[in-house]
Amino acid sequence: RIATDGHKMRLLLALAIATGAQASYERVVGYQPGSQVTDHCAVDLDQAAMEAALGLATPDYDAALAVYTGGGHSKSYAALTLQSGLPAALSKGDPLTGTDQDGLPVAGKAYAAYAAGATEIRFQYITSDFTTSSGGTSDANRHVGCFVGGLSSQTSPYVPVTGGCLGTPPFSITSPTLGPLAVSAIEHKNGRDLEGFSTAAQAKMYDSCPGCPYDEYKKFYDYYGDYMYADTWVKAALQGSATSFTNGNVDFSTSGANDDASRIQGAKKGSAYMNVWMYVIREFEDAIDDCQKDCIHCNDDPVHAWDEGVCFYTGGMVQPDTSADQVTSGKLLWTLADKRCMDYKTCGSAGNEASGQSKVNQDLAREFALGQLELQLGQCDNVRPIVERTTNLMRIPLIQGTMRYAYKVDKLGGLEKEKAEGYTFAAAVLPALHSCSAADATIVYDNMKQGATSTSHAAVKTAFERNYACLGITCADVGGLWNSGLIDYYDGATPCVDSSTSDDDDDSLSSGAIAGIAVGAGIAALLLGVVTYMAIREKNGKPVFTPYMESKDAPGA
């Protein structure tokens, strides 16, 4: 991860702008989105609801599956049947209004475009820009007044909320252009769910996107031979069945994996670390696909896609501007990184502490800010290396998780639960390892797979370490398995040693530099002025920035 002076200057600019900018939208653990993404961040509430059903004394797999496939908290809409066809067409986003069961107004919009004569339309509920109240408390549920989907009493405390939903038919909704529209039937659903992150993958990451196939997704398809590999894995765990992949199979119907502990770990970790993980990268790739070069005022759509990617990485349960001590409040990848850094002593800005915020998340926060800035400036080619660095960083907690459970099974008497956690973590990273070395991926799989006759932590650790350079990470990034009781590394689990290190290779900023930015309101204001100046220069055909050296490489090179 070699940084240029231009890279660091752009990073300084991105951080300063984020510090000095007026917060139009709620921050996402320090990141200032340029668009409304509260609804996207709320998808981790579905993960929490699914886990709630699985956490019952008798796990309710059907209730968990209902949330996994039907959602509950993100992109809520009412599927309406009209008494007669639309008198004229509705465009996507056209405003619609109605009333709830108490006669209070409910605001919405057309979910999609509908032709004249249509009798089935979707009323999408309006989403708030913020989940934080004036008193400073935050409730991720506050972004919308109606969410039902697959939620039930079995997913408590994540239950249906209908107070802000449209009432019971017959009633009418109103379009400013078409007038009242009589409704005869209603069903509350969600347009975004955890399953869809995987079932839509072939179209969105392999077949039908400008940059298709996306490099990281192709590694997973090539390994598993299944476009919906993540969904296949999760459903196998929830339904107690087997996969039929080309590589990396699991069978949750057989002894040693059909127990509740194994199925629960396979389902919840598979959903978060396979479905969501890949879709985060999809959003960043989509931002590159949509980016228009050298145009400051043309890139709202790619910035929104980038914001979505950040939200799917963090989720909304991790509170805005959370402190380093609140590292376990979420359900998705941000929280995973902060948990694993405590296990591998890779927390803190230098990555050598056993508590606080992970260095992975600190590094990613900088990449998130820098990527957003490059998109805003229309420097599209500069975003490619950012996505590559981001992908590499996101793999680190998966590798740490795989090795941690290899150690637990090998050295600490881990049973079915620990074995399932290990082979699910491995499933989330094996395709990337396989693209570097098929032999080493086989070593990891043979040691971690369901039904393995033995597990060697040393063999798994060595197989990964041989490929760190190929995976774009270092020994220092991964660290070693830390025993907080003994204040030392576990025997045989110390960090490996990188062949060479150089201060010139460090793309991070010192804590002093970041602190200086945070308190330097005057500097931030000046830099905001610079952005305004850049916009003027852009309009006059004299852009201030041109792509730096990395942009000369072909995308994906």
Salt bridges, closest charged atoms under 4 A:
ASP39 OD1 - HIS143 NE2 3.22
ASP39 OD2 - ARG192 NH1 3.40
ASP46 OD1 - HIS73 ND1 2.75
GLU51 OE1 - LYS331 NZ 3.10
GLU187 OE1 - LYS189 NZ 3.84
GLU195 OE2 - LYS235 NZ 2.55
ASP215 OD2 - LYS219 NZ 3.73
GLU216 OE1 - LYS219 NZ 3.19
GLU216 OE1 - ARG395 NH2 2.79
ASP222 OD2 - LYS218 NZ 2.84
ASP231 OD2 - LYS235 NZ 3.69
GLU283 OE2 - ARG282 NH1 3.45
GLU285 OE1 - ARG384 NH2 2.81
ASP286 OD1 - ARG282 NH2 3.85
GLU308 OE2 - HIS40 NE2 3.60
GLU308 OE2 - HIS304 NE2 2.79
ASP343 OD2 - ARG340 NE 2.79
ASP343 OD2 - ARG404 NE 3.28
ASP363 OD2 - LYS359 NZ 2.78
ASP363 OD1 - ARG366 NH2 2.45
GLU367 OE2 - ARG389 NE 2.95
GLU374 OE2 - ARG10 NE 2.52
ASP381 OD2 - LYS293 NZ 3.14
ASP410 OD2 - LYS411 NZ 3.93
GLU421 OE2 - LYS269 NZ 2.99
GLU421 OE1 - LYS417 NZ 2.75
ASP440 OD1 - ARG466 NH2 2.58
ASP446 OD1 - LYS449 NZ 3.90
GLU465 OE2 - LYS461 NZ 2.55
ASP477 OD2 - ARG1 NH1 2.97
GLU550 OE2 - ARG389 NH1 3.94
